[in-house]
Amino acid sequence: MAFLKAKLKGAARSAGLWTGGLLVSCVGVAFLTVAAWLFLVSVSDALTAAVVLGAAYLGLGLVLIGFAQSSKPPVPEPEAEPRSGSHVNPKQPPLMQAFIYGMEAGSSWSNKR
């Protein structure tokens, strides 16, 4: 249950940040596009301005898609349930868990004799 809750919490946080970031970025891109268009038209013709802005947006879009594909947030593994009757703490290192498991197995074996 904790695994699912952590995964949903991470997804909701990520979706909220993406939405806010995209909204603010769209407003900024609109202003920058108008400013770049006005500058490029004053320096050259409208066709050159359109090609430059189109190429810039295409390049930026491809870079962002590349970043989105390469960065996956780590998802915590579901916690393993300890065996019944075991006093092993799941937060202990695996070597310590093995030692405690061995001690319990040895003591239960000597108690059965």
Backbone torsions as a table, in degrees:
resi	resn	phi	psi	omega
1	MET	NA	-40.8	179.5
2	ALA	-65.0	-34.2	178.4
3	PHE	-62.5	-46.6	-179.8
4	LEU	-66.2	-40.6	179.5
5	LYS	-63.4	-42.2	179.1
6	ALA	-65.8	-39.1	179.8
7	LYS	-67.2	-43.0	178.5
8	LEU	-66.5	-39.5	179.2
9	LYS	-63.6	-42.1	177.8
10	GLY	-65.3	-39.4	179.5
11	ALA	-67.4	-39.9	179.4
12	ALA	-66.9	-41.4	179.0
13	ARG	-63.6	-44.8	-179.5
14	SER	-63.5	-42.3	179.5
15	ALA	-64.6	-40.5	178.4
16	GLY	-64.6	-43.5	178.7
17	LEU	-66.8	-39.7	177.3
18	TRP	-62.3	-44.7	-178.6
19	THR	-62.8	-48.7	179.1
20	GLY	-63.4	-43.2	179.6
21	GLY	-64.2	-41.4	179.6
22	LEU	-67.1	-39.1	179.9
23	LEU	-63.5	-48.5	-179.8
24	VAL	-66.1	-38.7	179.0
25	SER	-65.1	-38.1	178.6
26	CYS	-63.2	-40.5	177.8
27	VAL	-64.5	-44.6	179.0
28	GLY	-64.2	-40.7	179.8
29	VAL	-65.1	-36.9	178.8
30	ALA	-62.8	-45.9	178.8
31	PHE	-65.2	-43.1	179.9
32	LEU	-66.2	-33.8	178.7
33	THR	-66.0	-44.3	179.0
34	VAL	-63.8	-43.0	180.0
35	ALA	-65.4	-42.7	178.8
36	ALA	-65.7	-40.0	178.8
37	TRP	-61.4	-46.7	179.6
38	LEU	-62.0	-40.4	179.3
39	PHE	-67.0	-47.9	-177.3
40	LEU	-66.5	-35.7	178.0
41	VAL	-67.5	-34.4	179.0
42	SER	-72.7	-26.5	-179.5
43	VAL	-90.3	-36.9	-178.2
44	SER	-138.8	-157.2	-179.4
45	ASP	-94.7	175.4	-175.7
46	ALA	-67.8	-34.2	179.9
47	LEU	-64.6	-43.6	178.8
48	THR	-64.4	-40.7	179.0
49	ALA	-62.3	-42.2	-179.7
50	ALA	-66.3	-40.8	179.4
51	VAL	-65.5	-43.7	-179.3
52	VAL	-64.1	-47.2	-179.4
53	LEU	-67.0	-39.8	177.7
54	GLY	-62.8	-43.7	178.9
55	ALA	-65.3	-39.2	179.1
56	ALA	-64.2	-43.9	179.0
57	TYR	-67.3	-39.0	177.9
58	LEU	-63.6	-44.7	178.5
59	GLY	-62.6	-44.2	178.6
60	LEU	-63.8	-40.7	178.3
61	GLY	-62.8	-41.4	178.8
62	LEU	-66.4	-38.4	177.1
63	VAL	-63.8	-44.3	179.5
64	LEU	-64.5	-38.8	176.5
65	ILE	-63.9	-39.7	177.2
66	GLY	-62.6	-42.8	177.0
67	PHE	-64.2	-40.9	-179.0
68	ALA	-64.8	-35.5	-179.9
69	GLN	-74.0	-30.1	-173.6
70	SER	-90.6	-20.6	-175.1
71	SER	-108.5	100.9	175.7
72	LYS	-108.2	125.9	179.5
73	PRO	-69.2	142.9	179.6
74	PRO	-68.1	139.6	179.1
75	VAL	-108.9	127.9	-179.4
76	PRO	-65.1	142.7	178.3
77	GLU	-73.9	147.2	175.8
78	PRO	-65.7	141.4	-178.4
79	GLU	-72.8	137.4	177.9
80	ALA	-77.3	137.6	178.5
81	GLU	-78.4	129.7	176.5
82	PRO	-68.7	151.4	179.8
83	ARG	-65.8	149.3	-179.2
84	SER	-65.0	139.9	-179.4
85	GLY	83.8	-3.2	-179.3
86	SER	-93.6	144.8	178.8
87	HIS	-105.7	26.8	-178.3
88	VAL	-83.7	129.6	177.7
89	ASN	-86.4	125.3	-177.4
90	PRO	-66.1	-14.3	-179.4
91	LYS	-88.0	-4.5	178.8
92	GLN	-78.4	155.3	176.3
93	PRO	-62.6	153.2	-177.1
94	PRO	-58.5	-35.6	180.0
95	LEU	-64.7	-40.8	178.8
96	MET	-67.1	-38.6	177.5
97	GLN	-62.5	-42.4	179.8
98	ALA	-64.3	-39.9	179.6
99	PHE	-63.2	-46.2	-179.2
100	ILE	-65.7	-39.6	178.3
101	TYR	-61.6	-43.0	178.2
102	GLY	-64.2	-40.5	178.3
103	MET	-63.7	-42.4	179.1
104	GLU	-65.6	-40.4	179.4
105	ALA	-65.0	-41.3	179.0
106	GLY	-66.0	-41.5	-179.3
107	SER	-70.6	-36.1	177.9
108	SER	-69.8	-32.9	177.7
109	TRP	-68.8	-41.0	-180.0
110	SER	-72.0	-28.0	177.9
111	ASN	-72.2	-27.4	-179.0
112	LYS	-78.2	-22.2	-178.3
113	ARG	-73.5	NA	NA
